[in-house]
Amino acid sequence: MKKKWLLSMLTVVLVVAFLLAGCTAGQANEPAVSGKTVLKTALSEYTDKEILARVALYCDYYGVEEDALKEDTQIWNRLIEGIVNDYAFVDMAAAMAEESGIPVPDAQSEEVETVFGQLLTEIDGVIQKNAQEPLEGEALLKAEDEYMAGLGFTREEYRGFAQRKVTSALLQREWGKDIEITEEELQSEYQANLDAQKQYMDIDPVYAVNFIKKGEQAVVYYPQGLKYIKSITVPLDAETRGKAAILYNEGKMRDYNILLEEAVAALEPEIEEIRAKLQSGTPFEELMGEYGADGQEGQLVSEADTKMITDFQKAVKELQNVGDVAECDTYEGHHFIQYSAEVKPGAVPLDEVSEALKQGILQKKAIASYEQKMLQALNTAKEAGTVVLDFDSLMLEEAENA
């Protein structure tokens, strides 16, 4: 089971920054980089280059242009401060956990392994994205080590960092366990989520599908045109599939349709076999097991999703009632598509999502409480000289017309 409380609070800061990145102010300027130490704790030292390497990692991993973030100095500066503070907080977590009676987890524990895996997944995603061909084995390990070195870590040090992040999360959970939620807060959270989800989901059906699939937040609204489908594909051979996909993507529809018609004709015996079994009453799920399936659990789609292959989208729109089956041909092959479950559009009643909303409120309150206590501890450590912060050179100056 995924432990959501292990997720870094920095992710929250980063996501907020990315959502706001469209609101730019003034001209971008550049941080001054010299290789100097900008953060020193009892456990670690980080240079300005290593902090910017972390920024680059997150930007590359989440698909955000670094220059776009620099165009809004407030967002950039908040991100830099968030990264530096996050490093400082996790380094201070062990001592503070001890003060709170929380045991530090073993470096080889399941929780540490989970977070270490998450950290490596971010790095691997960027490595594979920028590699000319997929890396694996020793080549991938070497690339990971080189990337971690750019962040200021050896592999073992990065595992230690993961250990401290788990300790930090345990501390956050401990401090947040006595938090209470009022009915007014629950109602306010529900309304805020409803307004936001309605606004974005009605505009962008792809966003709606992805948001619901992730399951990271309570879903309090469903837009029109969502369906759960199951499908069986009788596939084209790889060579024909590749040729057909190229013709489709290049808009050469006459040649595409000719090639597709000829290719699907060769699949007709298997298509007719499946069709006959459906007509005789064989359950769709049974045929999925027999012929292979595109989604055993059902796939959430939107009728308005123009990123679907055109003929597949048309077939989805034809499905009017749960249980209906439509057929279509695409460059993937011949598809049997079943309308497997209805998604009722509109607002979800509060009583159906109250528990999920409460978890979201608790998480936000716990993060706020954690940040407040850690900032107080950080200020105390700075005054005592046990933590040194000097990252002003990475901050951008506000534009005069901002």
Secondary structure as UniProt FT lines:
FT   HELIX           4..6
FT   HELIX           9..20
FT   TURN            21..22
FT   STRAND          37..40
FT   STRAND          45..47
FT   HELIX           48..62
FT   HELIX           66..70
FT   HELIX           73..99
FT   TURN            100..101
FT   TURN            107..108
FT   HELIX           110..130
FT   HELIX           137..151
FT   HELIX           155..176
FT   TURN            177..178
FT   HELIX           183..203
FT   HELIX           205..214
FT   STRAND          221..222
FT   TURN            224..225
FT   STRAND          226..235
FT   HELIX           238..249
FT   TURN            250..251
FT   HELIX           253..265
FT   TURN            266..267
FT   HELIX           268..279
FT   TURN            280..281
FT   HELIX           284..291
FT   TURN            296..297
FT   STRAND          299..302
FT   TURN            303..304
FT   TURN            306..307
FT   HELIX           310..318
FT   TURN            322..323
FT   STRAND          325..330
FT   TURN            331..332
FT   STRAND          333..342
FT   STRAND          346..347
FT   HELIX           350..384
FT   STRAND          388..389
FT   HELIX           392..394
FT   TURN            400..401
//
